[in-house]
Amino acid sequence: MTTNTPSQIKLHKKSGTLEISYADGISDTLAAEFLRVHSPSAEVRGHGKGQEVLQTGKRHVKIANLESVGNYAIKLSFDDGHDTGIYSWTYLRELGRTHDDLWNDYLAKLEAAKASREPLPEGTQVINIMPSSSD
């Protein structure tokens, strides 16, 4: 077992947190919103540098389910339907170690985009119109 391999993972559905304990005594508690906006999926990260998609409206998202993926990762399913992120042990440990910096960076990106952590009212549909290069 490497230092990145958790010794225990607990999903606290009521509080919306994932508690990860390691053999070296370190324990991280990561909120569902944090895990959702930092999903390692292509939907969030894109397919290359600069293709990341800023996740908005995820303040109240919850983890609906988790399942192991081999001996190296977990797959998280969120109640907003997102379920394509495979969180490796190394990535989870990195998220725990860099949580504060990642969270502050996320909040700054939201502010710069004039976006919100709050979800849109139910029944709202948004279409983003990108200006064409000929305008």
C-alpha positions in Angstrom: 0.0 0.0 0.0 1.5 3.3 -1.0 1.1 6.6 0.9 -1.6 7.7 -1.6 -3.7 4.6 -1.0 -6.5 5.3 1.4 -7.0 3.0 4.3 -10.7 4.0 4.6 -13.2 6.1 2.7 -16.5 7.2 4.2 -19.3 8.9 2.4 -21.4 11.1 4.6 -24.5 11.7 2.5 -26.2 14.0 5.0 -23.3 16.5 5.2 -22.3 15.9 1.6 -18.7 15.1 2.4 -16.2 12.3 1.6 -13.8 11.5 4.5 -10.6 9.8 3.4 -8.1 8.3 5.9 -4.6 7.2 5.1 -2.3 4.8 6.9 0.2 7.7 7.7 -2.5 9.3 9.9 -3.6 12.0 7.5 -7.3 12.4 7.0 -9.0 14.7 4.5 -12.7 15.7 4.4 -13.7 16.9 1.0 -17.1 18.5 0.2 -19.2 17.2 -2.6 -19.2 20.6 -4.3 -15.4 20.7 -4.2 -15.1 17.2 -5.7 -17.7 17.9 -8.3 -16.1 21.1 -9.6 -12.7 19.4 -9.6 -13.9 16.2 -11.3 -11.1 14.6 -13.3 -13.6 14.0 -16.2 -13.2 15.3 -19.7 -16.5 17.2 -19.2 -14.8 19.3 -16.5 -11.1 19.2 -17.5 -11.6 19.3 -21.3 -9.3 17.3 -23.6 -6.3 19.5 -23.1 -4.8 22.5 -21.4 -7.0 25.5 -21.7 -10.1 23.5 -22.4 -11.3 23.4 -18.8 -15.0 24.1 -18.3 -15.8 26.3 -15.3 -18.5 24.5 -13.2 -21.2 26.8 -11.9 -24.3 26.3 -9.7 -22.9 23.3 -7.8 -23.3 24.7 -4.2 -25.9 22.1 -3.2 -24.7 19.1 -5.2 -24.5 15.8 -3.3 -22.6 12.6 -3.9 -25.3 10.0 -4.7 -23.0 7.0 -4.8 -19.4 5.9 -4.8 -17.9 2.7 -6.2 -14.4 1.3 -6.3 -12.5 1.1 -9.6 -10.0 -1.6 -9.3 -7.4 -1.1 -6.6 -6.5 2.5 -7.8 -9.6 4.8 -7.7 -13.2 5.5 -7.0 -16.0 6.6 -9.2 -18.3 9.2 -7.8 -21.9 9.7 -9.0 -23.4 13.1 -8.1 -27.1 14.0 -7.8 -26.8 16.4 -10.8 -26.2 13.4 -13.1 -22.5 13.8 -13.4 -20.8 10.4 -13.0 -17.9 10.2 -15.4 -15.0 11.2 -13.1 -12.6 8.5 -12.0 -10.8 9.8 -8.9 -7.4 8.0 -8.5 -5.8 7.6 -5.1 -3.1 10.0 -6.2 -5.6 12.6 -7.4 -7.6 12.4 -4.1 -4.5 12.8 -2.1 -3.5 15.8 -4.3 -7.0 17.4 -3.8 -6.6 17.0 0.0 -3.1 18.5 0.0 -4.0 21.5 -2.2 -7.6 22.0 -1.2 -7.3 25.6 0.0 -5.4 26.8 -3.0 -7.7 25.0 -5.4 -10.8 26.3 -3.7 -9.6 29.9 -3.7 -8.6 29.6 -7.4 -12.1 28.3 -8.2 -13.8 31.1 -6.3 -11.6 33.7 -8.2 -12.5 32.1 -11.5 -16.2 32.3 -10.7 -15.9 35.9 -9.7 -14.0 36.7 -12.9 -16.7 35.0 -15.0 -19.4 36.8 -13.0 -20.8 33.3 -12.3 -22.2 31.8 -9.1 -22.0 28.7 -7.0 -25.8 28.9 -6.7 -27.9 26.8 -9.1 -30.2 28.5 -11.5 -33.9 28.4 -10.6 -35.7 25.2 -11.6 -37.0 25.4 -15.2 -34.4 27.9 -16.3 -32.6 27.3 -19.6 -29.5 29.2 -20.7 -28.0 29.4 -24.2 -24.6 31.1 -24.4 -24.1 32.9 -27.7 -20.5 33.2 -28.8 -19.7 36.1 -31.0 -18.5 35.1 -34.4 -15.1 36.2 -35.7 -16.8 38.1 -38.6 -18.8 40.5 -36.2 
